[in-house]
Amino acid sequence: PDLADCPANKRWRSKQIGAEIGSKGPCGRILVVGEPGWEIIPEVKPLPGEIVIDKPGKGSFVGTNLDLILKTKGIQNIML
């Protein structure tokens, strides 16, 4: 929530388009974990036990724990 892990260039770019990361919006602070706008909507809420990957950026799955989860579970193929 303190945005310590948010690169300065990302905050700058988001500010240029009028939606600065961390600023107050109608659903809480924009792109901040735990804020109402960050939550998964009820219609697609994961079932108990389903894995959720928090994707912190726009680039595929870089910076996520997807690789670790797949390796730990012995999963070699996925369909998206």
C-alpha positions in Angstrom: 0.0 0.0 0.0 3.0 2.4 0.4 3.9 1.9 -3.3 7.5 1.2 -2.4 7.6 -1.5 -5.1 6.1 0.7 -7.8 8.8 2.0 -10.2 8.8 5.8 -10.5 8.4 5.6 -14.3 5.1 3.7 -13.9 3.8 6.3 -11.5 4.8 9.1 -13.8 3.2 7.4 -16.9 0.0 6.7 -15.0 -0.1 10.3 -13.8 0.3 11.6 -17.4 -3.0 9.9 -18.4 -4.9 11.1 -15.4 -4.9 7.9 -13.4 -1.9 7.9 -11.2 -1.2 4.6 -9.4 -2.1 5.0 -5.8 -4.3 8.1 -6.2 -7.9 8.0 -4.9 -10.5 6.9 -7.4 -14.2 5.9 -7.2 -13.1 2.3 -6.0 -10.3 3.4 -3.7 -6.6 3.9 -4.5 -5.9 2.9 -8.1 -4.0 -0.5 -8.5 -3.3 -0.8 -4.7 -3.7 -4.3 -3.2 -6.6 -4.5 -0.8 -8.5 -1.6 -2.2 -12.1 -2.3 -3.5 -11.1 -1.7 -7.1 -8.4 -4.3 -6.8 -10.7 -7.1 -5.7 -11.9 -9.8 -8.1 -15.6 -9.2 -9.0 -18.1 -11.7 -7.5 -19.1 -13.1 -10.9 -15.7 -14.6 -11.5 -14.5 -15.0 -7.8 -12.2 -18.1 -7.5 -13.6 -21.2 -5.8 -12.0 -22.2 -2.4 -8.6 -23.7 -3.1 -8.2 -22.2 -6.6 -4.9 -20.4 -7.1 -4.9 -16.7 -7.9 -1.8 -15.1 -9.5 -1.4 -11.4 -8.6 -0.1 -9.8 -11.8 1.6 -6.5 -10.8 2.2 -5.2 -14.4 1.1 -5.4 -17.9 3.8 -7.7 -19.2 2.7 -11.4 -19.3 3.5 -13.0 -16.0 6.8 -11.3 -15.3 7.2 -10.6 -11.6 4.6 -13.2 -10.5 4.9 -16.6 -8.7 3.4 -18.5 -11.6 6.6 -20.3 -12.5 7.1 -21.4 -8.9 3.5 -22.7 -8.6 3.7 -24.6 -11.9 7.1 -26.2 -10.9 6.0 -27.0 -7.4 2.8 -28.8 -8.7 4.7 -30.5 -11.5 2.6 -28.8 -14.2 4.3 -28.7 -17.6 1.5 -27.5 -19.8 -1.2 -24.9 -19.4 -4.0 -23.5 -21.6 -4.9 -19.8 -21.3 
